[in-house]
């Protein structure tokens, strides 16, 4: 991993915490509520997954900024953003 500036470290750590929070929410909500039975529940799970995925992308692209992995990550991010739009 390359040398990161302090603001890049803060961004990566905050994005990692946000991705973990989204994953935690999705896990707890999946176990505790019948989310698949209502439109609101499905939307909450989709939102948590989308936000968590984009935050995870931020962390991973800092770790692998170039090469095949970066190209795959960027393609996945583009597909996710287009599916949300």
DSSP file (Angstrom, degrees, kcal/mol; ACC not computed):
  #  RESIDUE AA STRUCTURE BP1 BP2  ACC     N-H-->O    O-->H-N    N-H-->O    O-->H-N    TCO  KAPPA ALPHA  PHI   PSI    X-CA   Y-CA   Z-CA
    1    1 A X              0   0    0      0, 0.0    62,-0.1     0, 0.0     3,-0.1   0.000 360.0 360.0 360.0 141.3    0.0    0.0    0.0
    2    2 A X        -     0   0    0     60,-0.3     2,-0.2     1,-0.1    60,-0.0  -0.210 360.0 -77.0 -77.4 169.5    1.3    3.4   -0.9
    3    3 A X        -     0   0    0      1,-0.0     2,-0.4    -2,-0.0    -1,-0.1  -0.498  51.9-154.1 -66.8 130.1    2.0    6.3    1.5
    4    4 A X        -     0   0    0     -2,-0.2     2,-0.1    -3,-0.1    -1,-0.0  -0.849   9.0-128.3-110.7 144.5   -1.3    7.9    2.6
    5    5 A X     >  -     0   0    0     -2,-0.4     4,-2.1     1,-0.1     3,-0.4  -0.419  35.4-101.9 -79.9 164.2   -1.9   11.5    3.8
    6    6 A X  H  > S+     0   0    0      1,-0.2     4,-2.4     2,-0.2     5,-0.2   0.877 122.7  52.6 -57.1 -39.1   -3.8   12.1    7.0
    7    7 A X  H  > S+     0   0    0      1,-0.2     4,-2.2     2,-0.2    -1,-0.2   0.850 108.1  51.4 -67.9 -31.2   -7.0   13.0    5.2
    8    8 A X  H  > S+     0   0    0     -3,-0.4     4,-2.6     2,-0.2    -1,-0.2   0.885 109.3  50.5 -69.7 -38.0   -6.8    9.7    3.2
    9    9 A X  H  X S+     0   0    0     -4,-2.1     4,-2.8     2,-0.2     5,-0.2   0.929 111.1  48.3 -62.1 -45.2   -6.4    7.7    6.4
   10   10 A X  H  X S+     0   0    0     -4,-2.4     4,-2.8     1,-0.2     5,-0.3   0.922 112.7  48.7 -61.8 -43.9   -9.4    9.5    8.0
   11   11 A X  H  X S+     0   0    0     -4,-2.2     4,-2.4     1,-0.2    -1,-0.2   0.922 113.3  46.6 -61.5 -45.2  -11.4    8.8    4.8
   12   12 A X  H  X S+     0   0    0     -4,-2.6     4,-2.0     2,-0.2    -2,-0.2   0.915 115.2  45.3 -66.2 -42.9  -10.4    5.1    4.7
   13   13 A X  H  X S+     0   0    0     -4,-2.8     4,-2.5     2,-0.2    -2,-0.2   0.932 114.4  47.8 -67.2 -45.5  -11.1    4.6    8.5
   14   14 A X  H  X S+     0   0    0     -4,-2.8     4,-2.5    -5,-0.2    -2,-0.2   0.899 112.5  49.5 -63.1 -39.8  -14.4    6.4    8.4
   15   15 A X  H  X S+     0   0    0     -4,-2.4     4,-2.4    -5,-0.3    -1,-0.2   0.879 110.4  50.9 -66.3 -37.0  -15.5    4.5    5.3
   16   16 A X  H  X S+     0   0    0     -4,-2.0     4,-2.2     2,-0.2    -2,-0.2   0.905 111.0  47.6 -65.4 -41.7  -14.5    1.2    7.0
   17   17 A X  H  X S+     0   0    0     -4,-2.5     4,-2.4     2,-0.2    -2,-0.2   0.914 112.8  49.2 -64.5 -42.7  -16.5    2.0   10.1
   18   18 A X  H  X S+     0   0    0     -4,-2.5     4,-2.4     2,-0.2    -2,-0.2   0.903 110.8  49.9 -64.4 -41.2  -19.5    3.0    8.0
   19   19 A X  H  X S+     0   0    0     -4,-2.4     4,-2.2     1,-0.2    -1,-0.2   0.906 112.0  48.3 -63.7 -41.1  -19.3   -0.2    5.9
   20   20 A X  H  X S+     0   0    0     -4,-2.2     4,-2.7     2,-0.2    -2,-0.2   0.890 110.6  51.4 -65.8 -38.9  -19.1   -2.2    9.2
   21   21 A X  H  X S+     0   0    0     -4,-2.4     4,-2.7     2,-0.2    -2,-0.2   0.907 110.4  48.7 -64.5 -41.4  -22.1   -0.3   10.6
   22   22 A X  H  X S+     0   0    0     -4,-2.4     4,-2.5     2,-0.2    -2,-0.2   0.911 112.7  47.8 -64.1 -42.1  -24.1   -1.0    7.4
   23   23 A X  H  X S+     0   0    0     -4,-2.2     4,-2.4     2,-0.2    -2,-0.2   0.910 112.2  49.9 -65.3 -41.4  -23.2   -4.7    7.6
   24   24 A X  H  X S+     0   0    0     -4,-2.7     4,-2.6     2,-0.2     5,-0.3   0.917 111.2  48.8 -62.1 -44.1  -24.1   -4.9   11.3
   25   25 A X  H  X S+     0   0    0     -4,-2.7     4,-3.1     1,-0.2     5,-0.3   0.942 111.9  48.6 -60.1 -47.7  -27.5   -3.2   10.6
   26   26 A X  H  X S+     0   0    0     -4,-2.5     4,-2.0     1,-0.2    -2,-0.2   0.896 113.0  48.0 -61.9 -40.4  -28.3   -5.6    7.8
   27   27 A X  H  X S+     0   0    0     -4,-2.4     4,-1.9     2,-0.2    -1,-0.2   0.949 115.8  42.4 -65.3 -49.4  -27.3   -8.6    9.9
   28   28 A X  H  X S+     0   0    0     -4,-2.6     4,-2.8     1,-0.2     5,-0.2   0.916 115.6  49.3 -65.1 -42.9  -29.3   -7.6   12.9
   29   29 A X  H  X S+     0   0    0     -4,-3.1     4,-1.9    -5,-0.3     6,-0.4   0.868 110.1  52.1 -65.1 -35.9  -32.3   -6.5   10.8
   30   30 A X  H  < S+     0   0    0     -4,-2.0    -1,-0.2    -5,-0.3    -2,-0.2   0.901 116.1  39.8 -65.2 -40.6  -32.3   -9.7    8.9
   31   31 A X  H  < S+     0   0    0     -4,-1.9    -2,-0.2    -5,-0.1    -1,-0.2   0.875 123.4  37.3 -76.9 -38.1  -32.3  -11.8   12.2
   32   32 A X  H  < S+     0   0    0     -4,-2.8     2,-0.4    -5,-0.2    -3,-0.2   0.672 114.8  42.4 -94.3 -18.3  -34.8   -9.7   14.2
   33   33 A X  S  < S-     0   0    0     -4,-1.9     2,-2.0    -5,-0.2     3,-0.2  -0.961  73.8-123.0-133.9 146.6  -37.4   -8.5   11.6
   34   34 A X    >   +     0   0    0     -2,-0.4     3,-1.6     1,-0.2     4,-0.3  -0.497  45.2 164.3 -81.8  70.6  -39.3  -10.1    8.7
   35   35 A X  G >   +     0   0    0     -2,-2.0     3,-1.0    -6,-0.4     7,-0.3   0.738  62.3  66.1 -65.1 -25.9  -37.9   -7.4    6.3
   36   36 A X  G 3  S+     0   0    0      1,-0.2    -1,-0.3    -3,-0.2    -2,-0.1   0.587  90.0  67.6 -75.0  -9.4  -38.8   -9.3    3.2
   37   37 A X  G <  S+     0   0    0     -3,-1.6     2,-0.3     2,-0.0    -1,-0.2   0.611 100.0  45.8 -88.1 -12.0  -42.6   -9.0    3.9
   38   38 A X  S <> S-     0   0    0     -3,-1.0     4,-2.1    -4,-0.3     5,-0.2  -0.934  74.1-127.9-132.7 155.5  -42.8   -5.2    3.4
   39   39 A X  H  > S+     0   0    0     -2,-0.3     4,-2.3     1,-0.2     5,-0.2   0.874 111.7  54.0 -65.6 -37.4  -41.7   -2.7    0.9
   40   40 A X  H  > S+     0   0    0      2,-0.2     4,-2.4     1,-0.2    -1,-0.2   0.926 108.6  48.7 -63.9 -44.2  -40.2   -0.6    3.6
   41   41 A X  H  > S+     0   0    0      1,-0.2     4,-2.1     2,-0.2    -2,-0.2   0.908 111.8  48.6 -62.5 -42.8  -38.1   -3.5    5.0
   42   42 A X  H  X S+     0   0    0     -4,-2.1     4,-2.3    -7,-0.3    -1,-0.2   0.901 111.7  49.9 -64.5 -39.9  -36.8   -4.4    1.5
   43   43 A X  H  X S+     0   0    0     -4,-2.3     4,-2.7     2,-0.2    -2,-0.2   0.890 108.9  52.1 -66.2 -38.8  -35.9   -0.8    0.9
   44   44 A X  H  X S+     0   0    0     -4,-2.4     4,-2.5     2,-0.2    -2,-0.2   0.919 111.5  46.4 -62.6 -43.0  -34.0   -0.5    4.2
   45   45 A X  H  X S+     0   0    0     -4,-2.1     4,-2.4     2,-0.2    -2,-0.2   0.909 113.2  49.1 -66.3 -40.8  -32.0   -3.6    3.4
   46   46 A X  H  X S+     0   0    0     -4,-2.3     4,-2.7     2,-0.2    -2,-0.2   0.913 112.0  48.9 -64.1 -42.4  -31.2   -2.4   -0.1
   47   47 A X  H  X S+     0   0    0     -4,-2.7     4,-2.8     2,-0.2     5,-0.3   0.926 111.6  48.5 -63.3 -45.2  -30.1    1.0    1.2
   48   48 A X  H  X S+     0   0    0     -4,-2.5     4,-2.3     1,-0.2    -1,-0.2   0.909 114.1  47.1 -61.9 -41.6  -27.9   -0.6    3.9
   49   49 A X  H  X S+     0   0    0     -4,-2.4     4,-2.3    -5,-0.2    -2,-0.2   0.907 113.9  46.7 -66.2 -42.1  -26.4   -2.9    1.3
   50   50 A X  H  X S+     0   0    0     -4,-2.7     4,-2.3     2,-0.2    -2,-0.2   0.937 115.8  43.7 -67.8 -46.8  -25.8   -0.1   -1.3
   51   51 A X  H  X S+     0   0    0     -4,-2.8     4,-2.3     1,-0.2     5,-0.2   0.918 115.3  49.4 -65.3 -42.0  -24.3    2.3    1.2
   52   52 A X  H  X S+     0   0    0     -4,-2.3     4,-2.5    -5,-0.3    -1,-0.2   0.896 110.9  50.6 -62.8 -40.0  -22.2   -0.4    2.8
   53   53 A X  H  X S+     0   0    0     -4,-2.3     4,-2.2     2,-0.2    -2,-0.2   0.901 110.9  47.7 -64.7 -41.6  -20.9   -1.5   -0.6
   54   54 A X  H  X S+     0   0    0     -4,-2.3     4,-1.7     2,-0.2    -1,-0.2   0.879 113.0  48.5 -68.7 -36.6  -20.0    2.0   -1.7
   55   55 A X  H  X S+     0   0    0     -4,-2.3     4,-1.7     2,-0.2    -2,-0.2   0.908 111.4  50.0 -67.6 -40.8  -18.1    2.6    1.6
   56   56 A X  H  X S+     0   0    0     -4,-2.5     4,-2.6     1,-0.2    -2,-0.2   0.888 106.6  56.1 -63.6 -38.3  -16.3   -0.7    1.2
   57   57 A X  H  X S+     0   0    0     -4,-2.2     4,-2.8     1,-0.2     5,-0.3   0.915 103.7  54.5 -57.4 -43.5  -15.4    0.3   -2.3
   58   58 A X  H  X S+     0   0    0     -4,-1.7     4,-1.1     1,-0.2    -1,-0.2   0.902 111.0  45.0 -58.9 -42.3  -13.7    3.4   -0.9
   59   59 A X  H  X S+     0   0    0     -4,-1.7     4,-1.3     1,-0.2     3,-0.3   0.941 115.6  45.8 -66.8 -47.1  -11.6    1.3    1.5
   60   60 A X  H  X S+     0   0    0     -4,-2.6     4,-2.2     1,-0.2    -2,-0.2   0.854 108.0  55.1 -68.8 -35.2  -10.6   -1.2   -1.1
   61   61 A X  H  < S+     0   0    0     -4,-2.8    -1,-0.2     1,-0.2    -2,-0.2   0.799 105.8  53.6 -71.7 -25.5   -9.8    1.3   -3.9
   62   62 A X  H  < S+     0   0    0     -4,-1.1     3,-0.4    -3,-0.3   -60,-0.3   0.868 111.4  46.1 -70.6 -35.8   -7.3    3.0   -1.5
   63   63 A X  H  < S+     0   0    0     -4,-1.3     2,-0.3     1,-0.3    -2,-0.2   0.856 127.8  26.1 -74.9 -34.8   -5.6   -0.4   -0.9
   64   64 A X     <  +     0   0    0     -4,-2.2    -1,-0.3     1,-0.1    -2,-0.1  -0.700  69.3 162.1-127.6  78.7   -5.5   -1.3   -4.6
   65   65 A X        +     0   0    0     -3,-0.4     2,-0.3    -2,-0.3    -1,-0.1   0.685  64.8  28.8 -76.0 -16.6   -5.5    2.0   -6.6
   66   66 A X  S    S+     0   0    0      4,-0.0     4,-0.5     5,-0.0     3,-0.3  -0.869  89.9  40.0-136.3 168.4   -4.2    0.4   -9.9
   67   67 A X  S  > S-     0   0    0     -2,-0.3     4,-1.9     1,-0.2     5,-0.1  -0.365 100.9 -38.3  94.0-169.5   -4.2   -2.8  -11.8
   68   68 A X  H  > S+     0   0    0      1,-0.2     4,-2.4     2,-0.2    -1,-0.2   0.867 132.9  54.5 -64.2 -40.4   -6.8   -5.5  -12.5
   69   69 A X  H  > S+     0   0    0     -3,-0.3     4,-2.6     1,-0.2    -1,-0.2   0.916 108.6  48.9 -61.8 -43.0   -8.3   -5.4   -9.0
   70   70 A X  H  > S+     0   0    0     -4,-0.5     4,-2.5     2,-0.2    -1,-0.2   0.893 110.3  51.1 -64.4 -39.8   -8.9   -1.6   -9.3
   71   71 A X  H  X S+     0   0    0     -4,-1.9     4,-2.0     2,-0.2    -1,-0.2   0.911 111.5  47.4 -64.2 -41.6  -10.5   -2.1  -12.7
   72   72 A X  H  X S+     0   0    0     -4,-2.4     4,-2.4     2,-0.2    -2,-0.2   0.917 112.0  50.0 -64.6 -43.6  -12.8   -4.7  -11.3
   73   73 A X  H  X S+     0   0    0     -4,-2.6     4,-2.5     1,-0.2    -2,-0.2   0.909 110.9  49.2 -61.5 -42.3  -13.7   -2.6   -8.3
   74   74 A X  H  X S+     0   0    0     -4,-2.5     4,-2.4     2,-0.2    -1,-0.2   0.880 110.5  50.7 -66.1 -37.1  -14.5    0.4  -10.5
   75   75 A X  H  X S+     0   0    0     -4,-2.0     4,-2.3     2,-0.2    -2,-0.2   0.913 111.4  47.9 -66.0 -42.0  -16.7   -1.8  -12.8
   76   76 A X  H  X S+     0   0    0     -4,-2.4     4,-2.3     2,-0.2    -2,-0.2   0.901 111.5  50.5 -64.4 -40.8  -18.6   -3.1   -9.7
   77   77 A X  H  X S+     0   0    0     -4,-2.5     4,-2.6     2,-0.2     5,-0.2   0.919 110.5  49.5 -62.5 -43.7  -19.0    0.4   -8.4
   78   78 A X  H  X S+     0   0    0     -4,-2.4     4,-2.5     1,-0.2    -2,-0.2   0.917 111.2  49.2 -62.4 -43.6  -20.4    1.7  -11.7
   79   79 A X  H  X S+     0   0    0     -4,-2.3     4,-2.0     2,-0.2    -1,-0.2   0.898 112.2  48.9 -62.7 -40.3  -22.8   -1.2  -11.9
   80   80 A X  H  X S+     0   0    0     -4,-2.3     4,-1.8     2,-0.2    -2,-0.2   0.930 112.2  46.9 -66.0 -45.5  -24.0   -0.5   -8.4
   81   81 A X  H  X S+     0   0    0     -4,-2.6     4,-2.3     1,-0.2    -2,-0.2   0.902 113.1  49.7 -64.6 -40.3  -24.5    3.2   -9.0
   82   82 A X  H  < S+     0   0    0     -4,-2.5    -1,-0.2    -5,-0.2    -2,-0.2   0.872 109.4  51.4 -66.4 -36.0  -26.4    2.5  -12.2
   83   83 A X  H  < S+     0   0    0     -4,-2.0    -1,-0.2    -5,-0.2    -2,-0.2   0.846 111.4  47.7 -70.3 -31.6  -28.7    0.0  -10.6
   84   84 A X  H  <        0   0    0     -4,-1.8    -2,-0.2     1,-0.2    -1,-0.2   0.895 360.0 360.0 -72.1 -40.7  -29.5    2.5   -7.8
   85   85 A X     <        0   0    0     -4,-2.3    -1,-0.2    -5,-0.2    -2,-0.2   0.509 360.0 360.0 -67.6 360.0  -30.2    5.3  -10.4
